[in-house]
Amino acid sequence: MIKVMIERIIIPGLEEDYEEFSRNILKQAIHARGFISGESLKDGAHPNHRFIFTTWCDQSAWKQWYKSEERIQISGAISAMLAEEEKITVLEHL
């Protein structure tokens, strides 16, 4: 099992639009092979700094979702709302 952390900084004023697209990505991911869970969090000190944590059965399931047409389409819309490029970290248990 792996966890994926996606870190994003939203352009001020686009928070509501971002939230809508972010929810849509998680709704789509729920149906992806190997998806276990997901949650969205924001930095309490920096409200435009967002984190998405997803749990997958393995790296191949994550990679399949990452390269999927559904994710690519929605992510393209989200990238226009970001102040900088998103950072993705794949985490494994010790």
C-alpha positions as CSV (number, residue, x, y, z in Angstrom):
1,M,0.0,0.0,0.0
2,I,1.2,3.5,-0.8
3,K,0.1,7.1,-0.1
4,V,0.4,9.9,-2.5
5,M,0.7,13.5,-1.3
6,I,-0.2,16.2,-3.8
7,E,0.7,19.7,-2.8
8,R,-0.8,22.7,-4.5
9,I,-0.8,26.5,-4.0
10,I,-3.9,28.1,-5.3
11,I,-4.0,31.6,-7.0
12,P,-5.9,33.9,-4.6
13,G,-9.5,34.3,-5.6
14,L,-9.8,30.9,-7.3
15,E,-10.4,28.9,-4.1
16,E,-14.0,28.0,-4.8
17,D,-13.3,27.0,-8.4
18,Y,-10.4,24.9,-7.2
19,E,-12.5,23.2,-4.6
20,E,-15.1,22.1,-7.2
21,F,-12.4,20.6,-9.5
22,S,-10.6,19.0,-6.6
23,R,-13.8,17.3,-5.5
24,N,-14.4,16.1,-9.0
25,I,-11.0,14.5,-9.2
26,L,-11.5,12.6,-5.9
27,K,-15.0,11.5,-7.1
28,Q,-13.4,10.1,-10.3
29,A,-10.5,8.5,-8.3
30,I,-12.9,6.5,-6.1
31,H,-13.8,4.4,-9.1
32,A,-10.2,3.8,-10.2
33,R,-8.6,0.4,-9.7
34,G,-6.6,0.2,-6.5
35,F,-7.9,3.4,-4.9
36,I,-8.4,3.0,-1.2
37,S,-9.1,6.5,0.2
38,G,-8.5,10.2,-0.2
39,E,-8.7,13.5,1.7
40,S,-8.1,17.2,1.0
41,L,-6.5,19.5,3.6
42,K,-5.5,23.1,3.7
43,D,-2.6,24.7,5.6
44,G,-4.1,26.5,8.6
45,A,-1.6,29.3,8.4
46,H,-1.7,29.6,4.6
47,P,-5.3,29.0,3.3
48,N,-4.2,28.8,-0.4
49,H,-1.7,26.0,0.3
50,R,-3.6,22.7,-0.2
51,F,-2.7,19.0,0.3
52,I,-4.4,16.0,-1.1
53,F,-3.6,12.6,0.3
54,T,-4.7,9.4,-1.4
55,T,-4.1,5.8,-0.5
56,W,-3.6,3.2,-3.3
57,C,-3.1,-0.6,-3.1
58,D,0.3,-0.2,-5.0
59,Q,2.3,2.1,-7.3
60,S,1.0,0.5,-10.5
61,A,-2.6,1.5,-9.5
62,W,-1.5,5.0,-8.8
63,K,0.4,5.3,-12.1
64,Q,-2.5,3.9,-14.0
65,W,-4.8,6.6,-12.4
66,Y,-2.1,9.3,-12.9
67,K,-1.9,8.6,-16.6
68,S,-5.7,8.2,-17.1
69,E,-7.6,10.5,-19.4
70,E,-10.1,11.4,-16.6
71,R,-7.3,12.7,-14.3
72,I,-5.4,14.5,-17.2
73,Q,-8.5,16.4,-18.3
74,I,-9.5,17.6,-14.8
75,S,-5.9,18.3,-13.8
76,G,-5.4,20.5,-16.8
77,A,-8.2,22.7,-15.6
78,I,-6.7,22.8,-12.1
79,S,-3.2,23.7,-13.3
80,A,-4.6,27.0,-14.6
81,M,-5.6,27.8,-11.0
82,L,-2.2,27.2,-9.4
83,A,0.4,29.8,-8.5
84,E,3.1,27.2,-9.1
85,E,3.4,23.7,-10.4
86,E,1.9,21.0,-8.1
87,K,4.3,18.7,-6.2
88,I,3.6,15.0,-6.0
89,T,5.3,12.7,-3.5
90,V,4.7,9.0,-3.4
91,L,5.1,7.6,0.1
92,E,5.7,4.0,1.2
93,H,5.5,2.4,4.6
94,L,8.8,1.6,6.4
